[in-house]
Amino acid sequence: MTVWCSASISRLSFTSFSKVAASFPLQCRSVISRRISAKMPTGSSSIQITHTLKLPSQPSDPVTVVAAPGVSDSEFRLAIGSSLFKQWLKNIQSEKGLLVDGSLSLKQVLIQGVDMFGNRLGFLKFKADVIDKETGQKVPGIVFARGPAVSVLILLDSQGKTYTVLTEQVRVPVGRSILELPAGMLDDNVGDIAGTAIREVEEETGIQINLNDMIDLTSFLDPSTGCKVIPSPGGCDEELSLFLYRGSVSRDVIKELQGKETGLREHGEMIKVHIVPYDTLWRMTPDAKVLMSIAIYEMAKREGLLPHRE
């Protein structure tokens, strides 16, 4: 179908949308639709790309997914077919999901934007209209979806003192550089979590770690938490797995690491390594990954949960 607009010609393939719908799980059977809305001046029309979901948790109340102005046909298809969006749909219908007890209802999702990392979708921004059935009021539903990530608390013992390895990076969202734990995102919401942690440590610090020496600190959390930490649940879906590595090194290694410049320059990473005494770490950075890792590590140590070190 060809639709004439005031500025350009837009072609939308119904078949291509159907392929996206087929990729969803059977429990999220979908109906694709297109709407032409007469919101432009007389003699012209704009097209609104929509996608209709039927969720098992609310079978008589279909959900309309809509592309915001500026979101292209291809971006919309990427968004609704992405692992980020599918995982969010899975979460809201899970055992502890927001739709499980029937008090809330999902009416509409507005896809507002996507950010690509090369050929794959990296970040997804959308707004979900979730209604409290008792009051009829909307629950705040702006979502920045970026998926799971990992970080590693590296503790190095040297000459009777314990040091932590941090990275300094420019963080544009906060407008300044931050001292952080080595960290990274998982690709496509899946993957080897521990393997990703090891890779990020090597890329950001140059330190090579053996998988068998890694301890998943978040595994000590109660199973009801999903054994993950969620830094900002009010706006972001990010779930973190926090790992610990402990090793012993010479004083020369500590000196070599201090100030070392690392990172993948082709990905825009400009990283400097900092070595900080562990006993002052909690005061040295606002990084939530650091503070959460310290808390779980110290509590696990107090409870005798950490494995014996040779």
Disulfide bonds with the S-S distance in Angstrom:
none
